[in-house]
Amino acid sequence: MKYKLKHIALLFLPFCMGLQAQEIKAELNKEVKKIEKISYILDYPQKTKGNVPLIVFLHGSGERGDNLELVKAHSPFTYKNLIKEPVAILAPQCPANSWWNTETLYQLIKEIQSKYKIDASRIYLTGLSMGGWGTWKLAMEHPEMFAAIAPVCAPSDRVMEANVDQFKNLPIKIFHGGNDDIVSPINSINMYQAVKKVNPTASLTIFPDDNHNSWDSTYSDPKFYEWMLSQKKPK
């Protein structure tokens, strides 16, 4: 009997120890550093005087990876002849199997500003599909950086809709294909309806015959670049 009682006592020992545990409330206050790495192509005009405007282009999911030439597909690079003034075009590449890290993009744009003669009042942001989502997200987080934005066939989410006040002072044009069966146009319609409440100048263009590739209709229109480059942040 004594043997059995001894083991019963041992069974209760962990519970007794748990009851004696100390609850500690504290705070970690330490700088955590990380390395940001992203590849990009920068098309920078030669033989120009003074600062130049910068168009930042974010590609879609099909151009992710390590083939940097892919970032120029379906982009303003294809239609540079339509741009009537010297302009820099920055196209970063998203790593494979990832979505855009907007903090990395922000740091990249700041780095380009520090290395090249960029007009800080004329930085523009556009992107298609996954890059359209990145356009919304980066502009939501840093609206002060951009003179205008243009999301194309972009997915959206409730966080963006809930933070539409961030877009109230931004010139915005939204583009989508009416027959898009990859990213439903309802994404752009919902964002337009939300943004319009705080930003009456925002516009939505639905290309009724376009599927997901509404970027062709968007970037091949000279008026797109005329509108974008006419926008300038107030001092």
N, C-alpha and C positions, 0 to 999 in steps of 0.2 A: 504493500500500500504506500509506503514511503516513496518508493521508486516512481510510482505513478504520479504522486503529488508533486514530485520534483519536476517532472516533465510538463505538467500542467502549468506550473509557475513560469517555466521557460517560454511557453506559448504566449503568455501575457506580456512578456518582457518588451517586444517591439511596440506594443500599444502604449505601454508606459513611457517608453522613450519618445514616441510621437507626441504624447501629451506634454512632454517637457521641452519640445523644440522651440527655438527662438525665432520669432518673426521679425525680419529685418526690412525696413523701408529705407531706401537710399536712392541715389541719383548718380548716373554715369555722366561725367562732365569731361569729355576728352575729344580732341580733334581727331577725326577719322579721315585719312586721306586716301584717295583712289586715283588710279591712272585712267584718263579718258583717251580712247584711241578710236579714230574713225578716218577712213580714206575719203578723198574728195577730188573733184576736178574743179578748177577755177579758170574760167575764161576771162582774162583781164585785158582790156583794150590797151594797145600800145600807142605811143606818141600823143597822149592826151595831157592837157594841162588842167591842174586842179583835181578836185575829188570827183569820183564818178558814182552813179547809182549802182546798187547791188540787187540783183534778183536771186533769191534763194529758191532752188527747186528741189522738192522731195519726191523721189520716184516711188513706184508701187512695189508690191511684194515680188513681182517677177524679176526685178532687177537687183535683188539682194545677193550678197556673196562677195567674191573677190575679183570678179571681172569688171574692172572699173569703167571700161568702155560702155557697159550696159546703161550707166546712169544717164547717158545722153539720149537714149531712145525715148520717143514719145514726149519730148520736152521742148522748152524754148530754144534749146540748142539747134533743133531742126529748122527753126524759123528765124534765125538770127537776122536774116536779110530783111525781115519786117520791122526790125527795131531801128528807129531813125536817129538814134544818138548813141554815143559811146556808153556802154554799160557793161558791168562785170556780172557774170553768171556763175553762181556757186552751186555745185551739185554734189552733195555728200553721198556715200553709199552705206546703206544699212547692212550690218552683218547678216549672214545666213541664219535662218530660223529665229529671227528676232523681229521686234517692232521698233519703231523709232524711239531712241532715248532722247527726250527733248532737252534734258539738262546738258547732254553732250553737244547737241546741236547749238544750243545757246552759247556754250563756251567756244565752239568752232567759229561762230559768227563774230564773236568778240575778238578772237585771234586774228581773223581775216581783217577786221577793222584796224587792228594794231599794226599789221604788216603792210597793208596797202592803203592807197588813198581812196577811201570810201566816204561818200557823203552820208553822214549819219542820219540826215533828215529824209533820205530816200532809199531806205532798205525795204524790199518787198518780198513777200513770202507766198509761194504757191506750191501745190503738190497734187498728185492724182492718187485716187484709191487709198492705199495705206498711207501714202504721202499726203493725201488730203486730210486724213485723220491727224497726221503729224502737224499739218498746218493749223488746224483748229486748236490742237493741244498746246503747241508752242506759243501761238498768239494769245491763248487764254492765260498762260503762265507769264508771258513777257509782252504784253500789248504795247508797252512803251518803246519797244525796239523797232516796230514796223510802221511804215507809212501807208501800207495797204496789204490786204491778203486776198487770195483767190483759191479756195478749196474746190477741187474737181472730183466728181463721183466719189465723194468722201463718206466713209462710215462716221457715225457720230455716237455719242453716248449721253447718259443722263447727267454726268458730271459737267459736261460742256453746256448742256441746256440749263443747268442750275447756276452756271457762272456767266451768264450772258452779259452781265454788267461789265465784264472785262472787255467786251467788244464794242461798247457804246460809242467810243470815239474813233473807231477804226473804219476807214473805207473798205467795204467788203463786197465782192461779187462771188456768187456761188453758182457752180455749173454742174449739171447732171444730165444723163441720158434718160429719156422717158421709158425706154425699153430695157433698162439695165437689169439683168438677171443675176448679177454678181453682188452688187451693192444696191439695194433698192433705193429708188429716188425718194422714198419717204424719209430717208436719213437727212437729205438736204432740205426737204420740205419742212420737217420738224425744226431743224436748226434755223431756217429762214424765219419761220413763224415766231420762234423764241427771240431771235436777235432783233427782228423788226420792231419789237415792243420797246427796245431801248435805243435802237439805231435805225431811224426811218429811212436813211439813205442806202441801207443794204439792199442788194438786189439778188434775185434768183433767176437763172436762165435754164429752162428745161429744153433740151434738144429732142423733139418728139420721136425722131427716127433713129436716134443713137442707142446702142446698147452700152456696154461698159466703157467703150473707147471714146467717151465724150471729150477726152483730151485733144483729139484731133480737131474737132470743131472749135474748141476753146483756143488752143495755141496757134492755129492757122489764121486767126482773125487779126488783122493789123490794128483794129480798134481796141483789142484787148491790151496791147502794149501802150497805145496812146493813152488809154484810161489809167493804166497802172503808173506809168512814168509821169503823169500829170499830178499825181498825189504827192504831197509833201507834208511832213510833220511840222506843226507850228513850233516856233522857238520857245 
